[in-house]
Structure formats: C-alpha cells, structure tokens
Amino acid sequence: MCDVLVALAPVTADGATLFAKNSDRPPAELQVVEWSPPRRDTSPVRATHIEVPPHPGDTLACVLSRPAWGWGVEQGVNEAGVAAGNTTVYTTLDPRSAVSGLTGMDLVRLALERADTASAAVSMIVECIGRFGQGGSGHDPGLVPNGRPYWNAFLVADPTTAFVIDTSGAEWAVEQVADVRAISNRTSIPAFDAAHRHPRQPVERLVDPRWHASHTVLAGRPVDVAALQAHLRSHDSCGEPGWSVCMHVDGVEHTTASMIAALRGDGASTLWTCTGNPCEREYQRFEFADAAQALAASR
C-alpha cells in the first residue's frame, strides 16, 4: 500500500514544494532512514533481483527510507531537491508472470541517485523499465516466502515541477502535475486507468477513501507541513477498519515509515521523517545539509 502527495511551491505556505508519503509494508518489517553519500560505481550495481550498469558519473547524495532487508527504497530526497516514492498498483496484467527485473523500490532509488530534476527522474524510471523490466517480489522472503510481485505508480517532484507515472509491466504513462496531486494504490492517469486497472480491484473500499482524503487536504490552500503531518497520522479515511492513511491492518499492512520534504535546490531541502506508525511517533526534523550527522545521531 502507500499514499503519496505533492503540492507545488505556488500553493504552499512557505514557497517550497512539499512532498509527503506514508510507506505501508508488512507489520513485522523494519524500515530504516539513512544517509547515502555520493559514490562512484565502477562495477555493476546489484539491485534486489538483478544487476544494472554503473552510473557514468558520481551518484547524488540522498536521504533514503528503505526496508532493512533490501536495496531499493520506498521514498527519499536527493541533494538536488528531487523527491520520489512509489505505490503498489494492480492491473489487468498479472505481475506473477513477469521474470525478475527491477522492483518499484529499485526504480525509486535509481532515480534519486542518478537524476537531478524531476523530469530526469521520470526519464530514468521509464528508461530502466524499458531496459530491465519490472519483476520479482518487493517483499522480504523471510516474511513473505512465496513473494508478492506488483506493478507501481510513482510520484516524483523537485522544487518547481512534479510528475505522476502509472505502469503496468512494460507499459507506462506520465502526467505532469499542475499544482497538487496525490496517488494511492490504483492507477490514476485517466486514460491509463481506463485501459489497465483491474476491474475486480476493490478500490472503492480499500483505496479511494484514502486517495480522496489526500486530495481534500491538498485543497486547503496554502498547503503546509502541519496539515500534511496531521493527514499522514489520520485514521478518518477508512473504507474498512484499519485501511486508513496511517494504516493498521494487523497481519497485512502497517505504516512503517513516513516522510515529508520541503524541496529546495542546492541541498537546502528540509525533511521530517519517522519510522513506524506516525500516529505513535514524532517526526524528526532536519536540514538536508545536516542529514548525515542528524541520522547518525538518531541511531
């Protein structure tokens, strides 16, 4: 599961683009928020299931939130002020038939490490889908032994622009954000949704209440961090018990990490992060420039 929101700078309280995401994962899974410094890869990079060629230059420094067992990340922000996150989507194409490729979390990490604008992040994601494919489980084999493959939607943003990407296997569509946008666990670009969403996915009960609640928050102009924090802690968006933005479905899904970022260029972004259900935890606030020290001190 997962819910992701963005409000571009013209409609926010302090003039920075705001990006927010709750990461919903198996309840027993540990998620970590960590600093990833720039590096120069000289050999192929091992993602979750496959290797990809090294980036030709240095990677970008990032703050990454990822399940502790894996390489890919649920959400993050890089030094150029690019933020990205993914959500699970189901379509008419069965993901269980796909050969192992990149997971949605792998694609998020590759975009953050290798793209200095939201537009470049979109190009990185769709290029990697074309070259390597999506495929394989995005879950810890120790917790989900039989695996659980899925397709992905993405929301990527920088200080001035944002985009939504919907996918189904090798198929994809991109929509530029006008001012605010939210994604959840369904395809949401209208033409792509009409062509690809699985007709039996229970979006009316398990997805749309959260998605609509996100858009209600974004309609409250100007959008600010306090409103986004309250939304990510919210339990009033349930179609069924537990399936709220702050998720509590025992044995199935819990919110295991939450992130809000005020995106600015030149490494000047501000982040608020927590692990676990945000209704039970306090967000840690820090400036991107201080992230390495702040995250080291929090461990």
VOGU-3710 file (C-alpha; in Angstrom, 3 decimals, decimal comma):
1> mcdvlvalap> 0,000/0,000/0,000  1,106/3,669/0,344  -0,136/7,232/-0,141  1,941/9,991/-1,741  1,150/13,712/-2,053  2,741/16,781/-3,598  1,938/20,495/-3,522  3,993/22,724/-5,787  5,518/25,931/-4,452  2,835/28,391/-5,684
11> vtadgatlfa> 0,182/26,819/-3,394  2,293/26,142/-0,268  2,658/28,253/2,838  6,404/28,890/2,677  7,097/28,815/-1,064  8,760/25,385/-1,151  7,345/22,378/-2,956  6,012/19,896/-0,371  6,294/16,135/-0,893  4,809/13,625/1,556
21> knsdrppael> 4,484/9,869/1,750  3,400/7,093/4,099  5,062/3,758/3,365  2,778/0,815/4,146  4,512/-2,539/4,461  4,211/-5,894/6,289  3,810/-5,098/10,024  6,917/-7,043/11,108  9,203/-5,399/8,563  11,814/-2,935/9,839
31> qvvewspprr> 12,327/0,233/7,813  15,371/2,477/8,191  16,035/6,090/7,234  19,649/6,583/6,235  22,156/8,873/4,588  23,599/7,698/1,265  26,701/9,714/0,312  27,795/10,280/-3,290  29,831/7,435/-4,741  31,481/6,384/-7,995
41> dtspvrathi> 30,426/2,877/-9,037  32,995/1,074/-11,167  31,170/-2,240/-11,452  27,519/-3,261/-11,924  25,154/-2,314/-9,125  23,244/-5,157/-7,504  19,591/-4,200/-7,056  17,034/-6,513/-5,407  16,973/-9,217/-8,098  19,292/-8,131/-10,925
51> evpphpgdtl> 22,392/-6,083/-11,659  22,335/-2,779/-13,555  25,269/-0,992/-15,193  27,079/1,614/-13,093  26,194/5,274/-13,456  28,775/7,034/-15,649  29,401/9,741/-13,035  29,080/10,196/-9,297  25,742/9,367/-7,736  23,851/12,067/-5,857
61> acvlsrpawg> 23,777/12,225/-2,068  20,381/11,068/-0,770  18,279/10,580/2,333  16,651/7,187/1,792  13,876/5,339/3,610  14,026/1,632/2,836  13,059/-1,782/4,190  16,122/-3,006/6,067  16,325/-6,253/4,097  16,547/-4,700/0,618
71> wgveqgvnea> 18,449/-2,383/-1,704  15,508/-0,429/-3,075  13,806/2,430/-1,240  10,231/3,430/-0,538  10,872/7,177/-0,546  13,677/9,687/-0,424  15,153/13,057/-1,331  18,466/13,855/-3,028  20,871/16,776/-2,854  19,313/18,422/-5,942
81> gvaagnttvy> 15,939/18,610/-4,193  14,375/15,689/-6,097  11,929/13,525/-4,130  10,372/10,250/-5,239  8,127/7,499/-3,933  6,153/4,562/-5,292  2,866/2,793/-4,606  1,623/-0,710/-5,421  -0,900/-0,892/-8,271  -2,725/-3,853/-9,790
91> ttldprsavs> -3,787/-4,036/-13,418  -5,179/-6,462/-15,968  -1,632/-7,827/-16,389  -0,711/-10,393/-13,724  2,684/-9,424/-12,195  3,294/-13,013/-11,048  4,100/-13,974/-14,633  6,929/-11,456/-15,006  10,572/-12,511/-14,968  12,764/-10,973/-12,285
101> gltgmdlvrl> 13,692/-7,391/-13,047  13,642/-4,158/-11,063  11,202/-3,622/-8,218  9,423/-0,315/-7,785  11,700/0,420/-4,838  14,765/-0,231/-7,017  13,430/2,266/-9,566  12,914/4,901/-6,873  16,495/4,509/-5,656  17,969/4,622/-9,160
111> aleradtasa> 16,010/7,803/-9,890  17,152/9,500/-6,683  20,796/8,521/-7,067  21,041/9,420/-10,756  18,597/12,279/-11,543  18,978/15,948/-10,654  15,483/17,062/-11,767  12,017/15,544/-11,621  11,987/15,342/-15,401  15,281/13,438/-15,382
121> avsmivecig> 13,867/11,111/-12,700  10,915/10,302/-14,965  13,308/9,561/-17,826  15,421/7,322/-15,578  12,407/5,315/-14,394  10,857/4,732/-17,810  14,249/4,004/-19,394  15,009/1,393/-16,737  11,576/-0,191/-17,160  12,271/-0,456/-20,873
131> rfgqggsghd> 15,798/-1,852/-20,472  15,432/-4,131/-17,457  11,702/-4,577/-16,857  9,729/-4,656/-13,654  9,540/-8,022/-11,962  10,031/-10,050/-8,834  8,745/-9,703/-5,313  9,168/-6,471/-3,401  8,906/-8,229/-0,039  11,333/-9,779/2,406
141> pglvpngrpy> 11,489/-13,504/1,575  11,753/-14,204/5,289  8,344/-12,595/5,866  6,638/-13,406/2,539  8,259/-16,713/1,437  6,259/-17,061/-1,784  6,880/-13,477/-2,839  4,410/-10,777/-3,787  5,179/-9,087/-7,134  3,344/-5,907/-8,078
151> wnaflvadpt> 3,380/-3,054/-10,553  3,979/0,513/-9,485  2,846/4,083/-9,682  5,383/6,810/-8,923  5,271/10,433/-7,861  8,457/12,444/-8,437  8,996/16,115/-7,637  11,613/18,832/-7,487  11,398/22,469/-6,305  9,412/23,545/-9,391
161> tafvidtsga> 7,793/20,523/-11,080  6,240/17,141/-10,354  5,035/14,129/-12,341  2,942/11,002/-11,850  3,917/7,766/-13,610  1,454/4,883/-13,897  2,740/1,481/-15,026  1,585/-1,997/-15,955  4,534/-4,230/-16,783  6,389/-2,528/-19,649
171> ewaveqvadv> 3,523/-0,091/-20,302  3,582/3,354/-18,728  2,055/6,823/-18,857  3,241/10,153/-17,453  1,180/13,116/-16,261  2,670/16,472/-15,229  1,238/17,944/-12,028  -0,429/21,340/-12,363  -0,324/22,371/-8,686  -1,301/19,493/-6,342
181> raisnrtsip> -1,623/15,747/-6,793  -1,950/12,550/-4,783  -1,518/8,902/-5,685  -2,513/5,755/-3,843  -2,854/2,059/-4,687  -4,518/2,419/-8,070  -3,682/3,751/-11,486  -4,905/7,346/-11,625  -3,978/8,878/-15,005  -7,456/8,740/-16,571
191> afdaahrhpr> -6,754/7,132/-19,949  -4,232/4,680/-18,493  -6,568/3,824/-15,630  -9,429/3,114/-18,039  -7,252/0,803/-20,125  -5,315/-1,046/-17,421  -6,893/-1,064/-13,945  -8,047/-4,498/-12,877  -11,861/-4,466/-12,861  -12,045/-6,521/-9,662
201> qpverlvdpr> -9,628/-4,426/-7,602  -11,708/-3,160/-4,631  -10,582/0,452/-4,972  -13,910/1,812/-3,693  -13,355/0,155/-0,281  -9,598/-0,006/0,204  -8,073/2,787/-1,893  -10,395/5,616/-2,907  -11,245/6,787/0,645  -7,527/7,403/1,289
211> whashtvlag> -6,936/8,930/-2,155  -9,890/11,299/-1,816  -8,806/12,289/1,701  -5,380/13,229/0,329  -6,932/15,484/-2,285  -9,132/17,095/0,368  -6,025/18,031/2,377  -4,350/19,398/-0,744  -7,400/21,553/-1,477  -6,784/23,516/1,727
221> rpvdvaalqa> -4,646/26,360/0,392  -2,000/27,233/1,317  -0,769/23,693/1,993  1,590/23,453/4,963  3,661/20,863/6,789  1,367/20,726/9,820  -1,614/19,775/7,657  0,399/17,057/5,908  1,619/15,629/9,208  -1,940/15,506/10,538
231> hlrshdscge> -3,066/13,789/7,346  -0,314/11,166/7,446  -1,349/10,392/11,060  -5,028/10,220/10,130  -7,420/7,311/10,707  -10,554/9,016/9,337  -10,072/7,902/5,714  -11,136/4,269/6,151  -13,293/2,451/3,677  -12,848/-0,522/6,002
241> pgwsvcmhvd> -11,320/-0,673/9,506  -7,560/-0,167/9,501  -7,301/0,815/5,824  -6,590/4,452/6,641  -3,788/6,775/5,526  -1,992/5,815/8,740  -2,519/2,118/8,186  -3,203/-0,505/10,870  -4,292/-3,774/9,253  -2,891/-6,399/11,606
251> gvehttasmi> -1,125/-9,234/9,851  -1,359/-7,473/6,487  -0,124/-3,859/6,321  1,054/-1,169/8,713  2,586/2,219/8,017  6,251/1,526/8,740  7,761/4,892/7,727  6,635/8,412/6,917  8,393/11,340/5,236  7,637/14,976/4,413
261> aalrgdgast> 10,066/17,167/2,490  10,127/20,869/1,689  12,053/20,763/-1,567  14,615/23,424/-2,371  17,640/23,300/-4,633  21,325/23,376/-3,711  20,958/20,905/-0,861  18,693/23,245/1,127  15,652/20,964/1,470  14,091/20,344/4,890
271> lwtctgnpce> 12,888/16,871/5,892  10,591/15,398/8,527  10,903/11,620/8,942  9,755/8,877/11,259  9,691/5,088/11,272  6,704/3,129/12,468  3,127/4,396/12,552  3,280/8,219/12,536  0,268/8,372/14,884  2,537/6,819/17,536
281> reyqrfefad> 5,815/8,594/16,756  7,229/12,107/16,495  8,737/13,328/13,244  12,437/14,145/13,265  13,103/17,465/11,501  16,453/18,227/9,916  18,001/20,171/7,070  19,300/18,122/4,172  22,760/19,677/4,621  22,835/18,242/8,158
291> aaqalaasr> 21,283/14,891/7,277  24,410/12,755/7,637  25,005/13,923/11,206  21,328/14,033/12,170  20,630/10,477/11,020  23,833/9,127/12,588  22,889/10,744/15,906  19,399/9,219/15,805  20,605/5,618/15,617
//
